[in-house]
Amino acid sequence: MSGDTLTAAGGLDQGKRPAAPELDREKLYAARLHAVRVRPYLATALFALHVVESRRVRTMGVDRWWRCYAAPGFVAATSVEELAGVWVHEVSHLLRDHHGRGDRLARERGMSGASSRLRINIAADLEINDDIYGEGLVRPEGVLLPSHLRLPADQVMEDYLRQFRLGPWLPDAALWLDCGSGADGLDRPWELGADGANGLSEQERDAVRFRVAQGIKGRPGGVPAGWKRWADEAFHPPQPWRQLLGAAVRSAAAAAGAGDDHSYGRPFRRSVALPGTVLPSLRRRPPRVTVVIDTSGSVSDAELGSALLEVTAIARAVGGRRELVSVVSCDAAARVAHPLCRSEGISLVGGGGTDLRAGFAAALRARPRPDVVVVLTDGQTPWPAVRPPCRTVVGLFPRDAGYVNEDDPDYAPDVPPDWAHVVGIG
């Protein structure tokens, strides 16, 4: 007897269970080509996705490394036109960094658990679904729009997340949608993870986003407003100044010459070529950082408090060695350099005029001399005429362009010199 047989329990014989269908890649790729034809500015991103067959996903999903997981049964049961819409939906999550934004929201708002991530996933869907369908893209059944929840269109994920909660009014179709870690930042059991094959590196992902943004900026019309806003931000992203400041300090501390010294503790390997001569080797020691804080009257108490917080962040940027970080408070005169290991006793003395040249001089007089000088200031100061013999990072507190000095109406502050790495604070 051929074919499947029934067991005594009424089920199919496990040894003769019908084979599960394989993924119809030809159909899936035809849908991607259709998506490229109707959304040509997304072509780079669509072709950057690597397809992974998976029977553990209900429909299609993406991970943060730009792999696209597709269920064979879903692909077989869905038309090419609808699959094209799913392609654009999934790649939109990745282009708009919903995984990174979801992680930040979860940390900031203390959101944990599957229900919280489902809310983030739904909020991300609301952001993209109102401007990716139509004009050649069929909206699949069950796709959630802001209008379904009586919410306004053209908002972003963070705004939508504040305006709805999970409840019985939510359409049943939305409850099983799972777009993967690429939509909310939570890794799934069915994903290959960071060490899996065919994932994109961070640099490759950024390059794809930039190419797509270029394509959108190059099209005078025919692009939804949401994508235009995204492209503008991709070209001119808001600068996370705390990360930039830390990166600038790390870059300066890791530069050639910073923290380098000769030591006889381990002789130079090539000393064997010179019998009877011992040469020192070049050893790298942890870099020393001196932070000069502007304590003049033009710097507010809130900014001074922020400066102390930045000192702690700077210590983390150089590996957490607090004893290697010193602080100098300076208005028109510089005070003593306090080691950060005694941060509780650091008093930011000042309140007069500003001359950070004295702060630079005090920092460079310290022994051992710092490898990096970090200056936190509003910029209303003269600067040294000669480049210091170490790396310099300047953190600038924000000031209006029309700053007026009541004692000198013609006063115009000097801009930070070219040899300093400048980061705007705030």
C-alpha positions as CSV (number, residue, x, y, z in Angstrom):
1,M,0.0,0.0,0.0
2,S,1.5,3.3,-1.0
3,G,1.0,6.8,0.4
4,D,0.4,7.8,4.0
5,T,-1.1,5.4,6.5
6,L,-3.1,6.2,9.6
7,T,-1.9,5.1,13.1
8,A,-4.2,3.6,15.7
9,A,-4.4,7.1,17.3
10,G,-5.8,8.4,14.0
11,G,-2.7,10.4,13.0
12,L,-0.3,10.1,10.1
13,D,2.4,7.5,10.4
14,Q,5.5,9.4,11.5
15,G,7.6,7.4,9.1
16,K,5.4,8.5,6.1
17,R,4.7,12.1,7.0
18,P,4.5,14.2,3.8
19,A,7.6,16.2,3.1
20,A,7.5,19.9,3.9
21,P,7.7,22.2,0.9
22,E,11.0,23.8,0.1
23,L,11.3,27.5,-0.2
24,D,10.3,28.8,-3.6
25,R,13.3,31.1,-4.1
26,E,12.4,31.8,-7.7
27,K,9.1,33.2,-6.6
28,L,10.6,35.1,-3.7
29,Y,13.3,36.7,-5.9
30,A,10.6,37.6,-8.5
31,A,8.8,39.5,-5.8
32,R,12.0,41.3,-4.9
33,L,12.5,42.4,-8.5
34,H,8.9,43.7,-8.5
35,A,9.7,45.7,-5.4
36,V,12.8,47.1,-7.0
37,R,10.8,48.2,-10.1
38,V,8.2,50.1,-8.1
39,R,10.6,51.4,-5.4
40,P,13.9,51.8,-7.3
41,Y,15.5,54.0,-4.6
42,L,15.4,50.9,-2.2
43,A,17.2,48.6,-4.7
44,T,20.6,48.7,-2.9
45,A,18.9,47.7,0.4
46,L,16.7,45.0,-1.1
47,F,19.6,43.3,-2.8
48,A,21.7,43.5,0.4
49,L,19.4,41.2,2.2
50,H,20.5,37.6,2.4
51,V,17.6,35.1,2.3
52,V,17.5,32.3,4.9
53,E,14.9,29.5,4.7
54,S,13.2,29.0,8.1
55,R,10.2,26.9,9.2
56,R,10.3,28.6,12.6
57,V,9.0,32.0,11.3
58,R,5.3,32.5,10.6
59,T,5.8,34.8,7.6
60,M,9.0,36.7,6.9
61,G,11.4,38.4,9.3
62,V,14.8,40.1,9.5
63,D,17.6,40.2,12.0
64,R,19.8,43.2,12.8
65,W,22.5,41.7,10.5
66,W,20.4,42.0,7.4
67,R,19.4,38.4,7.0
68,C,15.8,37.8,5.8
69,Y,14.1,34.7,7.1
70,A,11.3,33.3,5.0
71,A,8.8,30.5,5.8
72,P,8.3,28.2,2.7
73,G,4.6,27.8,3.4
74,F,4.0,31.5,3.6
75,V,5.9,32.2,0.4
76,A,3.9,29.4,-1.4
77,A,0.5,30.8,-0.2
78,T,1.3,34.5,-1.0
79,S,1.1,36.2,-4.3
80,V,4.2,37.8,-5.9
81,E,2.6,41.3,-5.6
82,E,2.0,40.8,-1.8
83,L,5.4,39.3,-1.3
84,A,6.9,42.5,-2.9
85,G,5.2,44.5,-0.2
86,V,6.6,42.3,2.5
87,W,10.1,42.7,1.1
88,V,9.8,46.5,1.3
89,H,8.2,46.3,4.8
90,E,11.1,44.2,6.2
91,V,13.9,46.2,4.7
92,S,12.2,49.4,5.9
93,H,12.7,48.2,9.5
94,L,16.4,47.8,8.9
95,L,17.0,51.1,7.0
96,R,15.2,53.1,9.8
97,D,17.3,51.4,12.5
98,H,14.3,50.1,14.4
99,H,16.5,47.5,16.1
100,G,18.8,50.2,17.5
101,R,16.0,52.5,18.4
102,G,14.1,49.7,20.0
103,D,17.1,48.8,22.2
104,R,17.4,52.4,23.3
105,L,13.7,52.7,24.1
106,A,13.8,49.4,26.1
107,R,16.7,50.7,28.2
108,E,15.4,54.2,28.7
109,R,11.8,53.1,29.7
110,G,12.6,49.9,31.5
111,M,10.7,47.8,28.9
112,S,11.4,44.1,29.1
113,G,9.6,40.9,28.0
114,A,7.9,39.8,24.9
115,S,4.9,42.0,25.3
116,S,7.0,45.2,25.5
117,R,8.9,44.2,22.4
118,L,5.7,43.4,20.6
119,R,4.6,47.0,21.3
120,I,7.8,48.3,19.9
121,N,7.4,46.0,16.8
122,I,3.8,47.3,16.3
123,A,4.9,51.0,16.8
124,A,7.7,50.4,14.2
125,D,5.1,48.9,11.8
126,L,2.9,52.0,12.2
127,E,5.8,54.2,11.3
128,I,6.5,52.5,8.0
129,N,3.1,51.0,6.9
130,D,1.4,54.3,6.1
131,D,3.9,55.3,3.5
132,I,5.2,52.2,1.8
133,Y,2.1,50.7,0.2
134,G,0.1,51.8,-2.8
135,E,1.6,52.9,-6.2
136,G,2.5,49.3,-7.3
137,L,2.8,47.7,-3.8
138,V,-0.1,45.6,-2.6
139,R,-0.8,45.8,1.1
140,P,-1.0,42.3,2.5
141,E,-4.0,41.3,4.6
142,G,-3.6,42.0,8.3
143,V,-1.1,44.9,7.9
144,L,-1.7,47.4,10.7
145,L,-2.1,51.1,9.9
146,P,-2.3,54.1,12.3
147,S,-5.9,54.6,11.2
148,H,-6.8,51.1,12.6
149,L,-5.8,52.4,16.0
150,R,-7.3,55.8,15.5
151,L,-3.9,57.4,15.5
152,P,-2.5,60.1,13.2
153,A,-0.4,59.3,10.3
154,D,3.2,60.3,9.5
155,Q,4.6,59.9,13.0
156,V,7.6,57.9,14.2
157,M,7.9,54.8,16.3
158,E,8.7,56.6,19.5
159,D,5.6,58.8,19.2
160,Y,3.3,55.8,18.4
161,L,4.6,53.8,21.3
162,R,3.3,56.4,23.8
163,Q,-0.2,56.4,22.3
164,F,-1.4,52.8,22.5
165,R,-1.4,49.8,24.7
166,L,-2.0,46.1,23.9
167,G,-5.6,45.2,24.5
168,P,-8.6,43.2,23.2
169,W,-9.3,46.0,20.6
170,L,-6.1,45.1,18.8
171,P,-6.8,43.2,15.6
172,D,-6.0,39.5,16.0
173,A,-4.0,39.5,12.8
174,A,-1.4,41.9,14.4
175,L,-0.7,39.6,17.4
176,W,1.2,37.0,15.5
177,L,3.2,39.3,13.4
178,D,6.9,38.9,14.2
179,C,9.4,40.9,12.1
180,G,12.4,39.7,14.1
181,S,15.2,41.5,15.9
182,G,15.5,43.9,12.9
183,A,12.2,45.5,14.0
184,D,12.6,45.8,17.8
185,G,16.1,44.7,18.8
186,L,15.2,41.5,20.6
187,D,17.1,38.5,19.3
188,R,15.0,35.5,18.3
189,P,15.8,31.8,18.7
190,W,15.5,31.2,15.0
191,E,18.1,33.9,14.1
192,L,21.7,33.0,13.3
193,G,23.1,35.8,15.5
194,A,26.2,37.9,15.3
195,D,28.5,34.9,14.4
196,G,26.2,33.4,11.8
197,A,27.1,33.4,8.1
198,N,26.2,36.1,5.5
199,G,25.5,39.0,8.0
200,L,26.5,42.5,7.2
201,S,29.1,44.4,9.3
202,E,28.2,47.7,10.9
203,Q,30.2,49.5,8.2
204,E,28.4,47.6,5.4
205,R,25.0,48.4,6.9
206,D,25.9,52.1,7.1
207,A,27.1,52.1,3.5
208,V,23.8,50.6,2.4
209,R,21.8,53.2,4.2
210,F,23.9,56.0,2.7
211,R,23.4,54.7,-0.8
212,V,19.7,54.5,-0.3
213,A,19.6,58.0,1.1
214,Q,21.5,59.2,-1.9
215,G,19.0,57.6,-4.2
216,I,16.1,59.3,-2.4
217,K,17.8,62.7,-2.4
218,G,18.4,62.3,-6.1
219,R,14.7,61.9,-6.9
220,P,12.9,65.3,-7.1
221,G,9.5,63.6,-6.7
222,G,7.7,60.4,-6.3
223,V,9.1,59.6,-2.8
224,P,6.8,59.5,0.3
225,A,7.4,62.2,2.9
226,G,8.5,59.7,5.5
227,W,11.3,58.5,3.3
228,K,12.4,62.0,2.5
229,R,12.6,62.9,6.2
230,W,14.6,59.7,6.8
231,A,17.0,60.5,4.0
232,D,17.6,64.0,5.4
233,E,18.5,62.5,8.8
234,A,20.7,59.9,7.2
235,F,22.8,62.6,5.5
236,H,22.7,64.9,8.5
237,P,22.2,62.7,11.6
238,P,21.8,64.3,15.0
239,Q,25.2,64.1,16.7
240,P,25.2,62.1,20.0
241,W,27.7,64.5,21.6
242,R,28.5,62.2,24.6
243,Q,29.5,59.4,22.3
244,L,31.4,61.8,20.0
245,L,33.3,63.2,23.0
246,G,34.2,59.7,24.3
247,A,35.3,58.7,20.8
248,A,37.4,61.8,20.4
249,V,39.2,61.1,23.7
250,R,39.7,57.4,22.8
251,S,41.1,58.4,19.4
252,A,43.5,60.9,20.9
253,A,44.6,58.5,23.6
254,A,45.2,55.7,21.1
255,A,47.2,58.0,18.6
256,A,50.8,57.3,17.9
257,G,53.0,58.7,20.6
258,A,50.2,58.9,23.3
259,G,51.2,56.7,26.1
260,D,54.4,55.5,24.4
261,D,57.6,55.3,26.4
262,H,60.9,53.4,26.3
263,S,61.6,50.8,29.0
264,Y,64.6,48.6,29.9
265,G,62.2,46.2,31.7
266,R,62.0,44.2,28.5
267,P,65.0,44.8,26.2
268,F,64.5,45.5,22.5
269,R,64.5,42.2,20.5
270,R,67.1,43.4,18.1
271,S,69.6,44.0,20.9
272,V,71.1,40.6,19.9
273,A,72.5,42.3,16.8
274,L,74.6,44.5,19.0
275,P,76.6,42.3,21.5
276,G,77.2,44.0,24.8
277,T,74.6,46.6,24.2
278,V,71.1,46.6,25.8
279,L,68.5,48.7,24.0
280,P,65.2,49.8,25.5
281,S,61.9,48.7,23.9
282,L,59.0,51.0,23.2
283,R,56.3,50.1,25.6
284,R,52.7,51.4,25.7
285,R,51.4,52.6,29.1
286,P,47.9,53.8,29.9
287,P,47.5,57.4,28.6
288,R,47.2,60.2,31.1
289,V,44.3,62.8,30.6
290,T,44.0,66.2,32.1
291,V,40.5,67.9,31.9
292,V,40.5,71.7,32.0
293,I,37.0,73.0,33.1
294,D,36.0,76.5,32.3
295,T,34.7,78.0,35.6
296,S,34.3,81.6,34.4
297,G,31.1,83.6,35.1
298,S,29.7,82.8,31.7
299,V,29.4,79.1,32.5
300,S,26.3,78.2,34.4
301,D,26.1,75.9,37.5
302,A,24.2,73.4,35.4
303,E,27.0,73.3,32.9
304,L,29.6,72.9,35.6
305,G,27.6,69.9,36.9
306,S,27.5,68.5,33.4
307,A,31.2,69.0,33.1
308,L,31.8,66.8,36.2
309,L,29.6,64.1,34.7
310,E,31.7,64.3,31.5
311,V,34.9,63.8,33.5
312,T,33.5,60.5,34.7
313,A,32.6,59.5,31.1
314,I,36.1,60.5,30.0
315,A,37.6,58.2,32.6
316,R,35.5,55.4,31.1
317,A,36.7,56.3,27.6
318,V,40.3,55.6,28.7
319,G,39.6,52.3,30.3
320,G,38.3,53.3,33.7
321,R,41.7,54.2,35.2
322,R,40.5,57.1,37.3
323,E,44.0,57.7,38.8
324,L,45.2,58.7,35.3
325,V,42.7,61.5,34.9
326,S,43.3,64.9,36.5
327,V,41.0,68.0,36.6
328,V,42.0,71.7,36.5
329,S,39.4,74.4,37.1
330,C,40.2,77.6,35.3
331,D,38.7,81.1,34.8
332,A,41.3,83.8,34.3
333,A,43.7,81.8,36.5
334,A,44.3,78.0,36.8
335,R,44.0,76.1,40.0
336,V,45.6,72.8,41.2
337,A,45.2,69.7,39.1
338,H,43.1,67.2,41.2
339,P,43.4,63.5,40.5
340,L,40.0,62.0,39.6
341,C,40.4,59.3,42.3
342,R,39.6,62.1,44.8
343,S,36.6,63.4,42.7
344,E,34.5,63.9,45.8
345,G,36.8,66.6,47.0
346,I,37.2,68.5,43.7
347,S,35.9,72.0,43.9
348,L,35.4,74.0,40.7
349,V,36.6,77.4,41.8
350,G,36.1,80.4,39.6
351,G,33.5,82.9,38.5
352,G,35.7,85.6,37.0
353,G,36.9,86.2,33.5
354,T,38.1,83.6,31.1
355,D,41.6,82.8,29.9
356,L,42.1,79.1,29.2
357,R,45.7,79.7,28.3
358,A,46.4,79.5,32.0
359,G,44.6,76.2,32.1
360,F,46.7,74.7,29.3
361,A,49.8,75.9,31.1
362,A,48.8,74.3,34.3
363,A,47.9,71.1,32.6
364,L,51.3,70.9,30.8
365,R,53.3,71.7,34.0
366,A,52.0,68.5,35.6
367,R,54.4,65.7,36.1
368,P,54.1,63.3,34.5
369,R,52.8,65.4,31.6
370,P,49.4,64.4,30.1
371,D,49.1,62.6,26.8
372,V,45.7,64.2,26.2
373,V,44.2,67.5,27.3
374,V,40.4,67.8,27.3
375,V,38.9,71.3,27.6
376,L,35.2,71.8,28.6
377,T,34.2,75.4,27.9
378,D,31.7,77.8,26.3
379,G,34.4,79.1,24.0
380,Q,34.5,82.7,25.3
381,T,38.2,82.6,25.8
382,P,41.6,83.3,24.1
383,W,43.4,80.1,23.0
384,P,47.1,79.2,23.1
385,A,49.0,80.6,20.1
386,V,51.2,77.5,19.9
387,R,50.0,73.9,19.6
388,P,50.5,72.0,22.8
389,P,52.8,69.0,22.7
390,C,49.9,66.6,23.2
391,R,46.5,65.8,21.7
392,T,43.7,68.2,22.5
393,V,39.9,67.7,22.6
394,V,37.5,70.6,23.1
395,G,34.0,70.1,24.3
396,L,31.9,73.3,23.6
397,F,28.8,74.2,25.6
398,P,26.2,75.7,23.3
399,R,26.0,79.5,23.0
400,D,23.9,81.8,20.8
401,A,25.7,83.3,17.9
402,G,24.8,86.8,19.1
403,Y,26.6,86.6,22.4
404,V,27.3,90.1,23.7
405,N,29.9,91.1,26.3
406,E,28.4,94.1,28.2
407,D,31.9,95.4,29.1
408,D,33.1,95.2,25.5
409,P,30.3,95.4,22.8
410,D,32.9,94.8,20.1
411,Y,34.1,91.6,21.7
412,A,34.2,88.5,19.5
413,P,35.5,85.2,21.0
414,D,38.3,83.3,19.3
415,V,37.2,80.1,17.7
416,P,38.9,76.9,18.8
417,P,42.2,76.4,16.9
418,D,42.5,73.9,14.1
419,W,44.8,71.6,16.1
420,A,41.9,70.8,18.5
421,H,39.3,68.2,18.0
422,V,36.0,70.0,18.7
423,V,32.8,68.4,19.9
424,G,29.6,70.3,20.5
425,I,28.1,69.5,24.0
426,G,24.3,69.5,24.3
